[in-house]
């Protein structure tokens, strides 16, 4: 794909559908101005103001938005006005043409123009002659119309400023749906005026008022982002039942600090009356056409234990709890539909009795998604996009909504797969650490959902990801600055250099390993202030080191540049514990890190010794290697919920030292 | 001073008046709670909420403010309620007693309790057994009642979030007055409803609305900080005259982008009518008892050129322009007083005809301040506290309001010196860089104004300053994070390690050198996006290096620990240019830095060679030293508005190599 190859050179993420590079560049200096032609649109006008102010942040040049003069301008033209509510499937395309002294951005809709402005911002770079944008023609449109992120605000409440800065980050990488997981066992996070005990008894005081939410939805709208609310029923509903125990299938009382996993009672009419009133209220607050009712992981215990419910199942000719949930979902779907919304639910809601208009969000995988599409349901993929699992960006990047079983679908069935959503489940994140769990990895998922399916070069992705990462801090995110402060705090000292050296080669354990090991209390009130909370989900330093070792080995130990860099890193690491160890002892939070610090230095010393053998083309003694490999095995064991990520490449060096030509 | 010695061990800034250390510590964990006894006070209650939330930031433990239980608590007791307006000279004292399992904070007024809470926050540190506060008894009260900072929002407008985070920083170091320089030639920054052309024509659209300011004053009040407005008249007033040229002494029209330095016409009654109405309006908006009228640097050109004004001078028996300004100030003082405010002005307002009730703020020095005090005027020192001069913290720290001429005053005269104010004049700072120009150095000035005069240990100050610095980022300031983003931006790349190495040993040129060299346009609209804008006013790395060199030389070249560290630094620097140089060429903003990068590596190489001579106790050849010293001389020349700060200590090494015993 020739065009994508050209675009790989640019620092764009997501990559555009088509890039036609030209020669030269347009210098962006104080004379820069913006001209708008086409429709007058308040959303676009606000976006241009934000663009100008972000351009100032990206350059340090104090731009004011002024009318274009003397032709030196970015001309923005949108054909149609935007609707007051953003809609799924709106034409989001745009064309951006940069010439040596001006540029044109055209789009059918303001939404496309917003995306084009983000592309323009990413193109601005310092060059030998000034900040500049390369001469280029970009024709761009998203591959999927639904490119979302879920933020769970229940397990840990996230103040509005967290949501706002993340919406800014989403807009920067052209995501367009923020899915707010607003109720779960651990908290009910939005004010209901009709049922005030929901937030009063169910939130510990941490919830969004309706006026805050109203303002926030407008904020997101101005950035081209739809806000889809999720109220998870009938399971995951303990927080509802603290104030309204009569909705439950078992007897209360319920409390936020208990571990009970109750379920609403789908056999009583009162439940539907409550939900009708509640959904009616929320349908007024959230303008989006979609309404998520959760529906996942219904724990059957209360249903099994309630004779009235069991007799309802039998008397209605149902076979089991799944049928009962389907009955509940059918009733719920009618209510949602009555309030002019389209229902979304997780995989489990899928049941032939539900109308094809609903949307299924799959946390189970492409197989489940494909099955739904075959039955005529529309779907979204979230399997593979769970940010809380602390996977490397490359692993998320490899997940495609139309791969696996979905690849075999007919074009019509494929068109039912609307896109996907990354998910930030919040058991183990706080307002302080959440950005570092979302970003920059989320940008790789954003690219998967926006860019052509063929865009798959992992090396290019990582190169561009590291560039987009610091740009995202300029947008207001704190994924880099906040962890630095956390290191200072746990160290209790200003000089964190040696702690940083260690932290830079550690990663948190993966999947649910940490959640299982720390045994979260029901209200998640454990301090998340350990080193594992401050280290990056993915170690850039370790990845670079691994690449160096690869290229050294592949060069037949001849890549001198690589070996020098490898030696410098191993040397730094090998002496780090001597400096760091006494300091670790001073902080109760860091004592647990001592074995990792020892491992880093010991493993690095082994790596240096292996390099010496390789340098001299001398085969290392078997006994020595055996000893080192047992050190490696022990160093690979998770400690303090973290993994030392450089062990594998060092082990490769040790292995390699057993295969070089000459025996000593 | 025994007590101060003990307190030097703690990470407190400013140091308390009295510290009595005890044995042991109180562990701060999730069981921490706060109990309030004494008066119910809304300001104190809000402060306790903020304290609890800041304690969470300082520990990562999710505290909720809950009533004390089981006696494990910080008990806070304030005797009297706070007034709705903060007042100068209020008793700000407090006593804090920390025991092994609880603590008591008592204060006559809520304001003292606020200070005590800040002290408590600074005492919290990670220890081997948990976050803890040492057992200690602190009795504290400020040395001066007026501990202020001026922020100039005219030369560069500072949005409210900049002011808010700086108020938070001030509160953390117990400053209590924010002086807002609200009008100057370059901008009029507050909405007047009576004279709307002031902000409409005089601000380029960047000004505070009255409702924003009202809200901000409440924000500052809740943090124990008074807001004193300054409207600089009759000079420094071009921004007024854009909309109201009839107030000027010369004919208009005036514009924000011209360099004219006009003066109001003090001979026409219309000027006083205008000021009366305006000051009346502002006196209602700003509740503080003080009102600053500027009065500095009146440029006589327009008065000299206006025959009507000259004839007024003669007909009223005045000798010169100074007498005319005194007449203006007298008239103004009556207006300010009529609106129930006490007038403040800069040195120049001092004139025997003015009542003793006014307050004089001295930018000229202790001599001027002492002269005023002798005449019965109260005063504030700002001379020596100009943050925009980019001095090291130690230089500000050495400036005492009661030193120099003021030291010879009688106790009564001394009592008229109420304190001082640091000044952040904003010609060369933006919202992005201002924090890094204020902090952490401002904390050293805060200590000078709060702590006993005997607190003068510079080594201790720097040790504590670096600790308070990262705490201030947890408070919300950006003095460390923002410059990092600026480096990324000018480099256009994620990997800034080698640029950082260089930046860490550079400082901006001092005093007014930069302002003079860049020739600011009248509206200051130049990009402040160069390396000089991102390097710290004071290089910690260079100061540490200088100390290492000192101790190595003083040890008779025997301090092996020092010499190893010196060699490591010099080695790193000596190879830095090879890495950095090709990257500098890629950015127009960094080309100017190339000579500094070369100098760093060349000077470091000379330092390494000198170390070799010293190591071998071999006298270096005279010719070699001559050559190196000419390199040093050239390396000391400012380049790109910056100074390479490591040259002097390297030169000491080179010099020393000429004096060691043995000739080769």
HADDOCK unambig.tbl for C-alpha pairs under 7 A between the chains (distance, minus, plus):
assign (segid A and resid 58 and name CA) (segid B and resid 489 and name CA) 6.49 0.50 0.50
assign (segid A and resid 59 and name CA) (segid B and resid 489 and name CA) 6.75 0.50 0.50
assign (segid A and resid 60 and name CA) (segid B and resid 527 and name CA) 5.85 0.50 0.50
assign (segid A and resid 60 and name CA) (segid B and resid 528 and name CA) 6.36 0.50 0.50
assign (segid A and resid 60 and name CA) (segid B and resid 529 and name CA) 4.91 0.50 0.50
assign (segid A and resid 61 and name CA) (segid B and resid 527 and name CA) 4.58 0.50 0.50
assign (segid A and resid 62 and name CA) (segid B and resid 525 and name CA) 6.80 0.50 0.50
assign (segid A and resid 62 and name CA) (segid B and resid 527 and name CA) 6.16 0.50 0.50
assign (segid A and resid 125 and name CA) (segid B and resid 492 and name CA) 5.84 0.50 0.50
assign (segid A and resid 126 and name CA) (segid B and resid 490 and name CA) 6.37 0.50 0.50
assign (segid A and resid 126 and name CA) (segid B and resid 491 and name CA) 6.98 0.50 0.50
assign (segid A and resid 126 and name CA) (segid B and resid 492 and name CA) 5.69 0.50 0.50
assign (segid A and resid 126 and name CA) (segid B and resid 587 and name CA) 5.21 0.50 0.50
assign (segid A and resid 126 and name CA) (segid B and resid 588 and name CA) 6.74 0.50 0.50
assign (segid A and resid 127 and name CA) (segid B and resid 586 and name CA) 5.47 0.50 0.50
assign (segid A and resid 127 and name CA) (segid B and resid 587 and name CA) 4.65 0.50 0.50
assign (segid A and resid 127 and name CA) (segid B and resid 588 and name CA) 5.89 0.50 0.50
assign (segid A and resid 128 and name CA) (segid B and resid 585 and name CA) 6.34 0.50 0.50
assign (segid A and resid 128 and name CA) (segid B and resid 586 and name CA) 4.91 0.50 0.50
assign (segid A and resid 128 and name CA) (segid B and resid 587 and name CA) 4.55 0.50 0.50
assign (segid A and resid 128 and name CA) (segid B and resid 588 and name CA) 4.34 0.50 0.50
assign (segid A and resid 129 and name CA) (segid B and resid 588 and name CA) 5.25 0.50 0.50
assign (segid A and resid 130 and name CA) (segid B and resid 588 and name CA) 5.30 0.50 0.50
assign (segid A and resid 466 and name CA) (segid B and resid 494 and name CA) 6.20 0.50 0.50
assign (segid A and resid 467 and name CA) (segid B and resid 493 and name CA) 6.33 0.50 0.50
assign (segid A and resid 467 and name CA) (segid B and resid 494 and name CA) 5.59 0.50 0.50
assign (segid A and resid 470 and name CA) (segid B and resid 494 and name CA) 6.58 0.50 0.50
assign (segid A and resid 474 and name CA) (segid B and resid 485 and name CA) 6.85 0.50 0.50
assign (segid A and resid 481 and name CA) (segid B and resid 481 and name CA) 6.18 0.50 0.50
assign (segid A and resid 485 and name CA) (segid B and resid 474 and name CA) 6.83 0.50 0.50
assign (segid A and resid 489 and name CA) (segid B and resid 58 and name CA) 6.48 0.50 0.50
assign (segid A and resid 489 and name CA) (segid B and resid 59 and name CA) 6.75 0.50 0.50
assign (segid A and resid 490 and name CA) (segid B and resid 126 and name CA) 6.38 0.50 0.50
assign (segid A and resid 491 and name CA) (segid B and resid 126 and name CA) 6.99 0.50 0.50
assign (segid A and resid 492 and name CA) (segid B and resid 125 and name CA) 5.85 0.50 0.50
assign (segid A and resid 492 and name CA) (segid B and resid 126 and name CA) 5.69 0.50 0.50
assign (segid A and resid 493 and name CA) (segid B and resid 467 and name CA) 6.32 0.50 0.50
assign (segid A and resid 494 and name CA) (segid B and resid 466 and name CA) 6.21 0.50 0.50
assign (segid A and resid 494 and name CA) (segid B and resid 467 and name CA) 5.58 0.50 0.50
assign (segid A and resid 494 and name CA) (segid B and resid 470 and name CA) 6.57 0.50 0.50
assign (segid A and resid 525 and name CA) (segid B and resid 62 and name CA) 6.77 0.50 0.50
assign (segid A and resid 527 and name CA) (segid B and resid 60 and name CA) 5.83 0.50 0.50
assign (segid A and resid 527 and name CA) (segid B and resid 61 and name CA) 4.56 0.50 0.50
assign (segid A and resid 527 and name CA) (segid B and resid 62 and name CA) 6.14 0.50 0.50
assign (segid A and resid 528 and name CA) (segid B and resid 60 and name CA) 6.35 0.50 0.50
assign (segid A and resid 529 and name CA) (segid B and resid 60 and name CA) 4.91 0.50 0.50
assign (segid A and resid 585 and name CA) (segid B and resid 128 and name CA) 6.35 0.50 0.50
assign (segid A and resid 586 and name CA) (segid B and resid 127 and name CA) 5.47 0.50 0.50
assign (segid A and resid 586 and name CA) (segid B and resid 128 and name CA) 4.92 0.50 0.50
assign (segid A and resid 587 and name CA) (segid B and resid 126 and name CA) 5.20 0.50 0.50
assign (segid A and resid 587 and name CA) (segid B and resid 127 and name CA) 4.65 0.50 0.50
assign (segid A and resid 587 and name CA) (segid B and resid 128 and name CA) 4.57 0.50 0.50
assign (segid A and resid 588 and name CA) (segid B and resid 126 and name CA) 6.75 0.50 0.50
assign (segid A and resid 588 and name CA) (segid B and resid 127 and name CA) 5.91 0.50 0.50
assign (segid A and resid 588 and name CA) (segid B and resid 128 and name CA) 4.34 0.50 0.50
assign (segid A and resid 588 and name CA) (segid B and resid 129 and name CA) 5.27 0.50 0.50
assign (segid A and resid 588 and name CA) (segid B and resid 130 and name CA) 5.33 0.50 0.50
